[in-house]
């Protein structure tokens, strides 16, 4: 029998998975396992490919296993270096005594002598690199990179999401694991940064190119902050080409849902808790272009009936442009009116917040991924966010102006004319939404109330389309 040790299957593709011991989760930036795709659906081939990646992951875990006592000792060492540095700064220019020839002997000269002696003693106990870092910090010629991470992230609180902060910390921890906790800011040259980028892109890192690019982006943001605080002279993380797109023409990955896949999503069933929620959310996304977070956060007061029909108000989003009013297509009005009858606070009541930012969409997003996997859509399977791309493409096909589409989906209009002088207040968004047309089968499904006993042939009882997912604990 072929082994599945260190392997997990997602859809039809095998992945390497190596668990991180619980006591190292914090050191790993909150991660509980290392995962990397093997890009094969063949189990025998996956077993051949997994070994170097498993070895690389185990090496990363071994690096995290650095004894806590040693970490504490190094922390004390650098605290002592900082104390010397502060003393050097306080007594700069103060003369201790004059030599016989009249030359002044400064207090800082005596300090430097003692610092040098201590650094020599530390070589045997902590190693040459740590002793050298101590010496440079004490002289005021070096700043410990590790000591600035918390300061940076504390200042980012409120400006970026908690999830992004966690991503930043994971990236910096990965660099420090590779370079060493005793790395000084001044030691990180462009060459050293390039070596780390090469490591990220290598097979040994266990990371995909997209994740590697995110790490480099986080480190670049960190260095921008260090520059602004006068702690770094230049940003060595720029222009490494990790996210550079190829110039050659290649087939783009499909980013829109097909009608066939959407029909399966809207006629399939999952758990009693989520089936109706999924159908309603997908339908609303298809007629509004709203993000999953935005839909899950809708409150009763965010839905209003005006003279021309129903509207929803998005009060918070990823940018200033995300705050907007969106006219609701007539085909989906039944969802809002039905949910308003039973909602006290939110349109989608009962969703439990989760994740670093306590988003109401957190568990829904995870469950939606499991749901679409259960439908076995293959290459037709996309993410919930790709419904925005589908909505935008349909409006483009209906010849709705791009500037108008941006107002509906919450994208910034950056031109001088429409981004500065006009805010789109006079644009008839209702007329734009009326032009929305999917296939007749899809429009029928969107218009169908799944909770009604009088379901048409386009409802969930349509033969051959209903799929029941296995019950999962906690879903």
LOBAKE-152605 format. One record per residue (C-alpha): residue number from 1; y, z, x. Coordinates in pm, 1 decimal. Each point is the difference from the previous one (the first is absolute). Last residue first. Example, Ala and Ser with C-alpha at 12.3 -4.5 7.8 and 13.67 -1.06 7.14 Angstrom:
REM residues 2
+-----+----------+----------+----------+
: num :        y :        z :        x :
+-----+----------+----------+----------+
:   2 :   -106.0 :    714.0 :   1367.0 :
:   1 :   -344.0 :     66.0 :   -137.0 :
+-----+----------+----------+----------+
END
This chain:
REM residues 475
+-----+----------+----------+----------+
: num :        y :        z :        x :
+-----+----------+----------+----------+
: 475 :   2313.2 :    998.6 :  -1944.7 :
: 474 :    -96.7 :    343.1 :    133.9 :
: 473 :   -368.1 :    -81.0 :     36.8 :
: 472 :    -65.9 :   -361.8 :    -56.1 :
: 471 :   -157.6 :   -160.9 :   -305.8 :
: 470 :   -132.2 :   -344.7 :     72.9 :
: 469 :    219.3 :   -283.8 :   -115.0 :
: 468 :    -67.6 :   -183.8 :   -323.0 :
: 467 :     79.3 :   -368.3 :     -0.5 :
: 466 :    104.8 :   -196.9 :   -306.5 :
: 465 :     46.4 :   -369.4 :     60.0 :
: 464 :   -317.0 :   -164.9 :   -128.0 :
: 463 :     80.1 :     19.6 :   -365.2 :
: 462 :    352.6 :     95.5 :   -100.8 :
: 461 :    -22.4 :    355.5 :   -129.5 :
: 460 :    298.3 :    105.7 :    212.2 :
: 459 :    234.9 :   -217.8 :   -197.9 :
: 458 :     41.8 :   -377.7 :      5.2 :
: 457 :   -244.3 :    -38.7 :   -286.0 :
: 456 :    243.4 :    204.4 :   -204.4 :
: 455 :      1.1 :    377.2 :    -25.3 :
: 454 :     49.2 :    162.3 :   -338.5 :
: 453 :    -98.6 :    357.0 :     87.0 :
: 452 :    327.9 :     38.2 :    188.9 :
: 451 :     11.2 :    197.6 :    324.5 :
: 450 :      0.7 :   -311.9 :    216.1 :
: 449 :    318.0 :   -129.6 :   -167.4 :
: 448 :     -7.1 :   -374.5 :     61.8 :
: 447 :    323.5 :   -170.2 :    104.6 :
: 446 :    -91.0 :      3.2 :    369.6 :
: 445 :   -345.9 :   -135.0 :    -84.1 :
: 444 :    145.2 :   -285.2 :   -205.8 :
: 443 :    243.6 :    -85.5 :    278.8 :
: 442 :   -293.9 :    -15.7 :    240.8 :
: 441 :   -203.0 :   -233.8 :   -219.0 :
: 440 :    304.0 :   -222.3 :    -68.9 :
: 439 :     72.2 :    -28.8 :    372.7 :
: 438 :    307.1 :    184.6 :    125.0 :
: 437 :    352.9 :    -62.2 :   -122.4 :
: 436 :    323.0 :    184.6 :     77.4 :
: 435 :    295.1 :   -201.1 :   -131.6 :
: 434 :     96.2 :    282.3 :   -236.0 :
: 433 :     54.9 :    220.4 :    304.9 :
: 432 :    282.6 :   -225.5 :    121.2 :
: 431 :    165.6 :      2.4 :   -341.6 :
: 430 :    -11.6 :    380.0 :     -1.4 :
: 429 :    153.4 :     14.6 :    347.6 :
: 428 :    321.1 :   -159.9 :   -124.6 :
: 427 :    215.4 :     33.3 :    313.0 :
: 426 :    341.0 :    154.0 :    -68.9 :
: 425 :    -58.2 :    320.3 :    202.3 :
: 424 :   -140.0 :   -193.5 :    294.4 :
: 423 :    173.8 :    204.5 :    269.6 :
: 422 :    231.4 :   -283.4 :    103.2 :
: 421 :    247.4 :      8.3 :    290.2 :
: 420 :   -221.0 :    158.5 :    266.0 :
: 419 :   -364.0 :   -100.6 :    -36.5 :
: 418 :     48.3 :   -300.4 :   -226.4 :
: 417 :    271.3 :   -178.1 :    198.3 :
: 416 :    -30.6 :    164.9 :    342.6 :
: 415 :   -377.4 :    -47.8 :     -1.7 :
: 414 :   -227.0 :    302.9 :     20.4 :
: 413 :   -137.2 :     25.8 :   -351.9 :
: 412 :   -218.6 :    307.2 :     44.5 :
: 411 :   -336.2 :     -7.0 :   -176.0 :
: 410 :    -51.1 :    209.0 :   -314.4 :
: 409 :   -255.6 :   -210.1 :   -190.1 :
: 408 :    235.1 :   -108.4 :   -281.7 :
: 407 :    318.0 :    -42.3 :    206.3 :
: 406 :   -193.8 :   -192.5 :    265.8 :
: 405 :   -135.0 :   -236.6 :   -266.9 :
: 404 :    359.6 :    -77.5 :   -100.4 :
: 403 :    102.6 :    -90.6 :    356.0 :
: 402 :   -311.4 :   -215.0 :     29.1 :
: 401 :    100.1 :   -208.8 :   -301.7 :
: 400 :   -266.5 :    -17.0 :   -277.2 :
: 399 :   -170.8 :   -338.3 :     28.6 :
: 398 :   -304.9 :     99.2 :   -212.2 :
: 397 :   -213.2 :    -50.4 :    312.2 :
: 396 :    229.4 :    244.0 :    178.2 :
: 395 :    -58.8 :    247.7 :   -279.7 :
: 394 :   -376.5 :    -41.4 :     39.9 :
: 393 :     27.2 :     43.4 :    376.8 :
: 392 :    198.3 :    322.7 :    -41.8 :
: 391 :   -255.9 :    148.3 :   -240.8 :
: 390 :   -290.5 :    -86.7 :    229.9 :
: 389 :    180.7 :    145.9 :    301.4 :
: 388 :     66.2 :    317.8 :   -195.8 :
: 387 :   -368.1 :      9.6 :   -102.2 :
: 386 :    -72.0 :      3.6 :    373.2 :
: 385 :    105.0 :    366.8 :     -0.9 :
: 384 :   -313.9 :     85.1 :   -197.5 :
: 383 :   -210.2 :   -132.6 :    285.5 :
: 382 :   -200.4 :   -322.4 :     -1.8 :
: 381 :   -356.4 :   -102.6 :    -85.1 :
: 380 :    -48.1 :   -375.3 :    -36.7 :
: 379 :   -174.8 :    -12.5 :    337.3 :
: 378 :   -293.2 :    194.1 :   -147.4 :
: 377 :     61.5 :    111.1 :   -358.1 :
: 376 :   -293.8 :    240.0 :     -4.3 :
: 375 :    130.7 :    195.7 :   -302.1 :
: 374 :    -94.5 :    328.5 :    167.9 :
: 373 :    240.5 :    -75.4 :    282.6 :
: 372 :    281.7 :    -40.8 :   -254.0 :
: 371 :    -72.4 :    348.6 :   -136.3 :
: 370 :    -19.6 :    165.3 :    342.2 :
: 369 :    342.6 :   -138.7 :     88.4 :
: 368 :    136.2 :    108.9 :   -336.3 :
: 367 :   -132.6 :    352.7 :     66.5 :
: 366 :    194.0 :     25.4 :    325.6 :
: 365 :    320.1 :   -130.1 :   -159.5 :
: 364 :    -38.0 :    230.4 :   -300.4 :
: 363 :    -49.5 :    297.4 :    232.5 :
: 362 :    334.1 :    -60.0 :    174.7 :
: 361 :    204.1 :   -136.8 :   -291.8 :
: 360 :    148.8 :    334.1 :   -101.4 :
: 359 :    132.4 :     32.4 :    353.6 :
: 358 :    -21.0 :    337.7 :    168.8 :
: 357 :    175.7 :   -130.9 :    314.2 :
: 356 :   -282.0 :     84.8 :    244.6 :
: 355 :   -267.1 :   -112.6 :   -249.4 :
: 354 :    -51.9 :    107.9 :   -358.1 :
: 353 :    158.8 :     40.5 :   -342.9 :
: 352 :   -243.4 :     36.5 :   -292.3 :
: 351 :     47.7 :   -253.8 :   -279.6 :
: 350 :    -26.3 :    166.0 :   -340.8 :
: 349 :    270.3 :   -192.8 :   -184.0 :
: 348 :     75.3 :   -365.3 :     68.1 :
: 347 :    326.3 :    -46.1 :   -189.9 :
: 346 :    108.8 :    330.6 :    152.1 :
: 345 :    160.3 :    303.0 :   -162.6 :
: 344 :   -134.8 :     62.2 :   -350.7 :
: 343 :   -219.1 :   -303.5 :    -55.9 :
: 342 :   -234.1 :    -48.8 :   -297.6 :
: 341 :    199.5 :   -232.1 :   -227.3 :
: 340 :    186.9 :   -148.1 :    297.6 :
: 339 :   -332.4 :   -131.4 :    130.6 :
: 338 :    -57.3 :   -223.9 :   -300.9 :
: 337 :    356.4 :   -135.4 :     -4.0 :
: 336 :    -12.0 :    -71.3 :    373.6 :
: 335 :   -333.7 :   -180.7 :     -1.6 :
: 334 :     79.1 :   -197.4 :   -318.5 :
: 333 :    313.7 :   -139.2 :    165.1 :
: 332 :   -214.9 :   -188.9 :    251.5 :
: 331 :      6.0 :   -349.6 :   -153.6 :
: 330 :    371.5 :     31.8 :    -87.9 :
: 329 :     94.4 :     -8.6 :    369.8 :
: 328 :    184.5 :    314.4 :    106.0 :
: 327 :    353.1 :    -41.5 :    132.0 :
: 326 :     48.3 :    168.6 :    340.6 :
: 325 :    281.3 :    239.3 :     89.6 :
: 324 :     49.8 :     77.3 :    370.6 :
: 323 :    -25.4 :    240.0 :    293.1 :
: 322 :   -205.8 :   -199.3 :    251.6 :
: 321 :    318.4 :   -154.6 :    142.3 :
: 320 :     94.1 :    333.0 :    158.5 :
: 319 :   -329.4 :     -0.2 :    188.2 :
: 318 :   -360.9 :    117.9 :    -21.0 :
: 317 :     35.3 :    119.4 :   -356.8 :
: 316 :    158.4 :    233.2 :   -252.3 :
: 315 :    136.3 :    -31.9 :   -352.9 :
: 314 :   -201.6 :   -297.4 :   -126.5 :
: 313 :    119.0 :    -46.9 :   -356.5 :
: 312 :   -220.9 :   -170.2 :   -259.0 :
: 311 :    128.5 :   -226.3 :   -276.9 :
: 310 :   -119.2 :    -79.0 :   -353.1 :
: 309 :    160.3 :   -266.7 :   -218.8 :
: 308 :    324.8 :   -195.8 :    -46.0 :
: 307 :    190.0 :    270.2 :   -189.1 :
: 306 :   -128.7 :    272.4 :    232.0 :
: 305 :   -320.1 :    204.0 :     -2.3 :
: 304 :     -9.7 :    244.2 :    288.2 :
: 303 :   -254.9 :    113.4 :    257.5 :
: 302 :    109.1 :    218.4 :    292.6 :
: 301 :     43.7 :    303.1 :   -225.4 :
: 300 :   -376.3 :     19.5 :    -52.2 :
: 299 :    -49.4 :     11.9 :    373.7 :
: 298 :   -120.1 :   -274.8 :    231.8 :
: 297 :   -141.2 :    138.0 :    327.8 :
: 296 :   -335.8 :   -177.8 :    -33.8 :
: 295 :    179.0 :   -331.7 :    -51.7 :
: 294 :    227.0 :     38.3 :    303.0 :
: 293 :   -280.1 :    109.9 :    232.1 :
: 292 :   -212.2 :   -299.3 :   -108.0 :
: 291 :    284.3 :   -240.2 :     77.4 :
: 290 :    173.5 :   -189.2 :   -278.3 :
: 289 :    -35.8 :   -377.2 :    -42.1 :
: 288 :     87.1 :     46.5 :   -366.7 :
: 287 :   -251.0 :   -210.1 :   -199.6 :
: 286 :   -299.3 :      8.5 :    234.7 :
: 285 :     71.7 :    358.9 :    107.9 :
: 284 :      0.9 :    112.9 :   -363.1 :
: 283 :   -336.1 :   -166.4 :    -61.8 :
: 282 :   -149.3 :    148.9 :    315.9 :
: 281 :    123.0 :    348.3 :    -90.0 :
: 280 :   -134.2 :    -17.0 :   -355.0 :
: 279 :   -342.3 :   -125.0 :    107.3 :
: 278 :    -29.9 :    255.8 :    278.3 :
: 277 :    102.2 :    290.3 :   -223.5 :
: 276 :   -245.6 :   -107.7 :   -269.9 :
: 275 :   -288.8 :     -2.6 :    246.4 :
: 274 :    109.0 :    312.8 :    192.1 :
: 273 :   -122.2 :    318.2 :   -165.4 :
: 272 :   -292.5 :   -148.0 :   -189.1 :
: 271 :   -122.4 :   -140.7 :    330.1 :
: 270 :     -2.2 :   -366.4 :     98.5 :
: 269 :     -5.2 :   -285.2 :   -248.7 :
: 268 :     49.4 :   -372.7 :     43.1 :
: 267 :    198.5 :   -224.0 :   -232.9 :
: 266 :    341.9 :     19.7 :    166.7 :
: 265 :   -137.2 :     -8.6 :    355.7 :
: 264 :   -241.5 :   -281.7 :    -80.3 :
: 263 :    279.2 :   -203.7 :   -160.7 :
: 262 :    216.3 :     68.3 :    303.6 :
: 261 :   -267.0 :   -138.8 :    232.6 :
: 260 :    -35.1 :   -318.9 :   -203.8 :
: 259 :    378.0 :    -44.5 :    -17.9 :
: 258 :     26.0 :     19.2 :    377.9 :
: 257 :    192.5 :    286.9 :    157.8 :
: 256 :    264.7 :    -87.6 :    254.8 :
: 255 :     14.5 :     66.0 :    374.4 :
: 254 :   -266.5 :   -242.0 :    119.2 :
: 253 :    -22.3 :     26.4 :    377.8 :
: 252 :    200.1 :   -272.2 :    163.5 :
: 251 :   -172.1 :   -303.6 :    144.5 :
: 250 :    121.1 :    -62.9 :    350.7 :
: 249 :    278.1 :   -220.2 :    131.5 :
: 248 :     72.1 :     82.8 :    359.4 :
: 247 :    302.5 :    215.3 :     70.5 :
: 246 :   -202.2 :    322.1 :     -3.7 :
: 245 :    182.2 :    302.8 :   -141.3 :
: 244 :    117.1 :    265.6 :    244.1 :
: 243 :   -103.4 :    345.7 :   -112.9 :
: 242 :   -111.5 :    116.3 :    345.1 :
: 241 :    262.6 :   -210.4 :    177.1 :
: 240 :    100.9 :    264.6 :    252.7 :
: 239 :    367.0 :    -55.8 :    -81.8 :
: 238 :    120.0 :    362.3 :     -5.2 :
: 237 :   -198.1 :    305.8 :    106.1 :
: 236 :    184.4 :     77.0 :    325.7 :
: 235 :    315.1 :    122.1 :   -179.5 :
: 234 :    268.9 :     75.8 :    257.6 :
: 233 :    178.3 :    293.6 :    163.1 :
: 232 :   -180.9 :    288.1 :   -164.0 :
: 231 :    105.6 :    357.8 :    -82.1 :
: 230 :    358.4 :    -77.9 :   -102.0 :
: 229 :    -60.0 :    101.0 :   -361.4 :
: 228 :     45.4 :   -358.0 :   -123.9 :
: 227 :   -239.1 :   -122.3 :    267.5 :
: 226 :   -265.1 :    253.8 :   -106.1 :
: 225 :     44.9 :   -111.4 :   -363.1 :
: 224 :    -50.0 :   -364.8 :     91.6 :
: 223 :   -298.4 :    115.6 :    205.8 :
: 222 :   -166.6 :    155.0 :   -304.3 :
: 221 :     59.1 :   -314.6 :   -204.2 :
: 220 :   -164.2 :   -204.6 :    276.7 :
: 219 :   -294.9 :    239.1 :      2.8 :
: 218 :    -42.7 :    -46.5 :   -374.9 :
: 217 :     20.1 :   -381.2 :     30.3 :
: 216 :   -257.6 :      5.0 :    280.3 :
: 215 :   -239.5 :    202.6 :   -216.1 :
: 214 :     55.9 :   -232.0 :   -297.9 :
: 213 :    -76.1 :   -301.4 :    217.3 :
: 212 :   -325.4 :    158.3 :    110.7 :
: 211 :    -87.8 :     55.5 :   -366.1 :
: 210 :     58.9 :   -368.7 :    -73.4 :
: 209 :   -197.6 :   -108.6 :    304.1 :
: 208 :   -302.7 :    202.5 :   -106.2 :
: 207 :    -85.4 :    321.6 :    180.1 :
: 206 :   -323.2 :    112.9 :    168.8 :
: 205 :    191.5 :     64.6 :    320.4 :
: 204 :   -284.1 :   -128.9 :    219.0 :
: 203 :     13.3 :   -353.2 :   -139.8 :
: 202 :    342.4 :    -45.3 :    155.4 :
: 201 :    323.1 :    -44.9 :   -194.1 :
: 200 :     92.7 :    367.1 :     23.9 :
: 199 :    -81.6 :      4.3 :    372.4 :
: 198 :    219.2 :   -306.6 :     57.6 :
: 197 :    281.4 :    180.1 :   -183.9 :
: 196 :    -56.6 :    301.7 :    226.5 :
: 195 :     29.5 :   -216.1 :    309.0 :
: 194 :    315.5 :   -158.2 :   -138.7 :
: 193 :    157.1 :    341.2 :    -51.3 :
: 192 :    -81.1 :     84.3 :    361.2 :
: 191 :    163.0 :   -324.5 :    116.2 :
: 190 :    304.2 :     59.0 :   -219.4 :
: 189 :     39.3 :    336.8 :    167.5 :
: 188 :   -110.7 :    330.6 :   -146.8 :
: 187 :     45.0 :    234.6 :    294.6 :
: 186 :    352.7 :    105.0 :   -100.9 :
: 185 :   -128.3 :    136.9 :   -330.3 :
: 184 :   -235.8 :    226.4 :    190.5 :
: 183 :   -374.7 :      6.2 :    -62.0 :
: 182 :   -164.0 :    343.1 :     28.1 :
: 181 :   -201.0 :    -44.1 :   -320.7 :
: 180 :   -179.0 :   -293.7 :    161.4 :
: 179 :     40.9 :   -380.2 :    -12.9 :
: 178 :   -287.8 :    -87.7 :   -234.9 :
: 177 :      2.2 :    317.4 :   -209.5 :
: 176 :    380.2 :     -8.2 :     13.7 :
: 175 :      2.2 :   -355.5 :   -135.6 :
: 174 :   -242.4 :     83.0 :   -281.0 :
: 173 :    201.3 :    311.3 :    -86.8 :
: 172 :    313.8 :   -215.2 :    -22.4 :
: 171 :   -171.2 :   -242.4 :   -239.1 :
: 170 :   -151.4 :    274.4 :   -218.3 :
: 169 :    336.9 :    176.2 :    -21.2 :
: 168 :    173.3 :   -317.6 :   -115.0 :
: 167 :   -266.8 :    -65.8 :   -265.1 :
: 166 :     36.4 :    357.0 :   -129.7 :
: 165 :    377.2 :    -49.7 :    -21.2 :
: 164 :    -62.5 :   -323.4 :   -191.1 :
: 163 :   -217.3 :    190.1 :   -249.4 :
: 162 :    266.2 :    267.9 :    -34.8 :
: 161 :    240.6 :   -271.6 :   -106.1 :
: 160 :    311.6 :    -92.1 :    195.3 :
: 159 :    358.2 :    128.5 :     -0.8 :
: 158 :    -76.1 :    338.5 :   -158.2 :
: 157 :   -168.8 :    127.2 :    315.1 :
: 156 :     97.1 :   -226.9 :    291.0 :
: 155 :    185.2 :    278.6 :    181.4 :
: 154 :   -312.8 :    215.7 :     -3.3 :
: 153 :   -198.4 :   -293.3 :    138.5 :
: 152 :    223.5 :    -34.5 :    304.2 :
: 151 :     12.9 :    370.2 :     81.3 :
: 150 :   -378.5 :     22.0 :    -42.9 :
: 149 :    -59.1 :   -280.8 :    249.6 :
: 148 :    245.3 :    119.3 :    264.1 :
: 147 :   -217.1 :    248.5 :    191.4 :
: 146 :   -282.2 :   -250.5 :     43.8 :
: 145 :    225.7 :   -232.3 :    195.7 :
: 144 :     71.3 :    260.4 :    266.4 :
: 143 :    342.7 :    -66.5 :    146.1 :
: 142 :     52.4 :    -77.2 :    368.8 :
: 141 :    264.6 :     23.2 :    269.9 :
: 140 :    139.3 :    340.6 :    -93.8 :
: 139 :   -139.6 :    158.0 :    316.4 :
: 138 :   -239.2 :    216.9 :   -205.5 :
: 137 :   -116.4 :   -303.5 :   -198.5 :
: 136 :    -64.0 :   -197.5 :    317.9 :
: 135 :   -199.1 :    281.0 :    168.1 :
: 134 :   -206.3 :     80.7 :   -309.4 :
: 133 :    -85.1 :   -368.8 :    -45.8 :
: 132 :   -113.8 :    -14.6 :    363.6 :
: 131 :   -219.0 :    305.1 :    -53.8 :
: 130 :   -152.9 :   -157.9 :   -312.2 :
: 129 :    -72.1 :   -323.8 :    186.8 :
: 128 :   -137.4 :    176.9 :    308.1 :
: 127 :   -254.6 :    210.3 :   -184.2 :
: 126 :     25.7 :    319.9 :   -201.0 :
: 125 :   -138.5 :    274.9 :    224.7 :
: 124 :     -3.3 :   -169.0 :    339.9 :
: 123 :    332.0 :   -175.8 :    -49.1 :
: 122 :    164.5 :    307.6 :   -157.0 :
: 121 :     45.9 :    178.7 :    332.6 :
: 120 :    191.1 :   -293.6 :    143.0 :
: 119 :    224.2 :     -9.4 :   -307.6 :
: 118 :     72.1 :    371.6 :     42.5 :
: 117 :    118.9 :    -53.2 :    357.0 :
: 116 :    223.4 :   -290.7 :   -101.4 :
: 115 :    153.7 :    199.5 :   -284.0 :
: 114 :     71.5 :    289.3 :    239.1 :
: 113 :    180.8 :   -227.9 :    246.3 :
: 112 :    185.4 :   -172.2 :   -282.2 :
: 111 :    118.6 :    337.5 :   -131.0 :
: 110 :    130.8 :     93.7 :    344.0 :
: 109 :    194.6 :   -324.3 :     19.1 :
: 108 :    120.3 :     59.9 :   -358.3 :
: 107 :    156.3 :    328.6 :    114.5 :
: 106 :    209.6 :   -204.2 :    239.6 :
: 105 :     14.0 :     48.1 :    377.1 :
: 104 :    349.1 :    -95.2 :    108.7 :
: 103 :     50.1 :   -145.7 :    348.7 :
: 102 :    226.5 :    216.2 :    208.4 :
: 101 :   -184.8 :    -51.0 :    327.4 :
: 100 :   -155.6 :    345.4 :    -25.3 :
:  99 :   -122.1 :    -86.5 :   -351.7 :
:  98 :    196.0 :    104.2 :   -307.8 :
:  97 :   -141.7 :    200.1 :   -285.3 :
:  96 :   -137.3 :    -37.5 :   -355.2 :
:  95 :    251.7 :   -265.6 :   -101.5 :
:  94 :      8.5 :    -97.4 :   -370.5 :
:  93 :     34.2 :   -378.5 :    -42.9 :
:  92 :   -268.1 :    -24.6 :   -270.2 :
:  91 :    -97.7 :    347.9 :   -111.2 :
:  90 :    -48.4 :    -65.7 :   -369.6 :
:  89 :   -163.4 :   -342.3 :     52.5 :
:  88 :   -249.8 :    126.3 :    256.0 :
:  87 :    -85.1 :    293.4 :   -229.1 :
:  86 :    -60.6 :   -237.7 :   -289.7 :
:  85 :   -228.6 :   -212.6 :    216.7 :
:  84 :   -189.8 :    304.6 :    121.8 :
:  83 :    -59.1 :    111.7 :   -362.5 :
:  82 :   -110.9 :   -353.2 :    -84.3 :
:  81 :   -255.4 :     13.9 :    281.3 :
:  80 :   -129.3 :    335.5 :   -127.6 :
:  79 :    -45.2 :   -147.4 :   -345.7 :
:  78 :   -181.1 :   -288.3 :    168.6 :
:  77 :   -254.0 :    232.0 :    158.0 :
:  76 :    -41.3 :    201.5 :   -319.9 :
:  75 :    -83.7 :   -321.2 :   -187.5 :
:  74 :   -242.9 :    -94.1 :    275.2 :
:  73 :   -176.7 :    332.4 :    -45.3 :
:  72 :    -10.8 :    -45.4 :   -378.2 :
:  71 :   -155.6 :   -345.4 :     38.1 :
:  70 :   -255.0 :    139.2 :    243.4 :
:  69 :    -86.4 :    278.6 :   -242.6 :
:  68 :    -35.2 :   -255.7 :   -279.5 :
:  67 :   -270.5 :   -177.5 :    193.1 :
:  66 :     37.6 :   -380.4 :     -5.8 :
:  65 :   -231.9 :   -112.6 :   -277.2 :
:  64 :    244.1 :   -271.1 :   -107.8 :
:  63 :    -92.3 :   -202.9 :    308.1 :
:  62 :   -366.6 :     33.2 :    -96.5 :
:  61 :     86.8 :   -137.4 :   -343.6 :
:  60 :    160.7 :   -306.5 :    157.6 :
:  59 :   -306.9 :    -50.3 :    220.6 :
:  58 :   -220.5 :     26.9 :   -306.1 :
:  57 :    205.0 :   -276.5 :   -163.7 :
:  56 :    -41.8 :   -223.2 :    306.0 :
:  55 :   -376.9 :     57.5 :      6.0 :
:  54 :    -25.5 :    -80.2 :   -370.6 :
:  53 :    197.3 :   -320.0 :     63.3 :
:  52 :   -222.7 :   -102.1 :    290.1 :
:  51 :   -315.8 :     63.5 :   -211.2 :
:  50 :     97.8 :   -160.0 :   -332.5 :
:  49 :    -45.2 :   -369.3 :     72.5 :
:  48 :   -379.5 :    -14.6 :     19.5 :
:  47 :    -44.8 :    228.2 :   -300.7 :
:  46 :    240.7 :   -217.4 :   -200.1 :
:  45 :   -209.1 :   -306.7 :     86.8 :
:  44 :   -308.8 :    164.9 :   -147.8 :
:  43 :    194.6 :    106.2 :   -308.3 :
:  42 :    139.9 :   -347.1 :    -72.5 :
:  41 :    324.5 :     13.3 :   -197.8 :
:  40 :    210.8 :    -50.6 :    308.7 :
:  39 :    357.1 :     67.4 :    101.5 :
:  38 :    -86.2 :    318.9 :    190.4 :
:  37 :    286.2 :    186.6 :   -164.8 :
:  36 :    129.6 :    316.6 :    161.3 :
:  35 :      1.4 :    363.0 :   -117.5 :
:  34 :     80.5 :    325.3 :    181.7 :
:  33 :    -43.1 :    309.0 :   -213.4 :
:  32 :    185.3 :    301.5 :   -132.1 :
:  31 :    353.4 :   -106.6 :     89.1 :
:  30 :    271.7 :    264.3 :    -30.9 :
:  29 :    180.9 :    -96.3 :    320.3 :
:  28 :   -314.0 :     15.0 :    213.4 :
:  27 :     99.3 :    340.8 :    140.7 :
:  26 :     19.2 :    127.6 :   -358.3 :
:  25 :   -345.8 :   -132.6 :    -83.1 :
:  24 :   -150.4 :    148.4 :    318.2 :
:  23 :   -143.5 :    319.6 :   -152.3 :
:  22 :   -157.6 :   -213.6 :   -276.0 :
:  21 :   -211.7 :   -205.4 :    246.8 :
:  20 :     95.2 :   -371.8 :    -15.1 :
:  19 :   -262.3 :   -217.3 :   -171.3 :
:  18 :    -82.2 :   -340.2 :    150.1 :
:  17 :     -4.9 :   -298.9 :   -234.7 :
:  16 :    -72.1 :   -357.7 :    107.1 :
:  15 :     46.1 :   -248.2 :   -282.7 :
:  14 :   -231.2 :   -248.0 :   -174.5 :
:  13 :    132.5 :   -262.2 :   -244.2 :
:  12 :   -146.5 :    -87.7 :   -340.5 :
:  11 :    221.3 :    228.1 :   -206.8 :
:  10 :     69.1 :    282.7 :    237.9 :
:   9 :   -310.8 :    102.3 :    189.3 :
:   8 :    -24.3 :    295.5 :    234.3 :
:   7 :   -149.8 :     24.6 :    346.8 :
:   6 :    -24.1 :    279.7 :    257.0 :
:   5 :   -379.1 :      9.5 :    -54.4 :
:   4 :   -111.4 :   -279.5 :   -235.0 :
:   3 :   -327.3 :    -63.8 :    181.5 :
:   2 :   -217.5 :   -304.9 :    -74.8 :
:   1 :   -344.1 :     96.1 :   -134.0 :
+-----+----------+----------+----------+
END
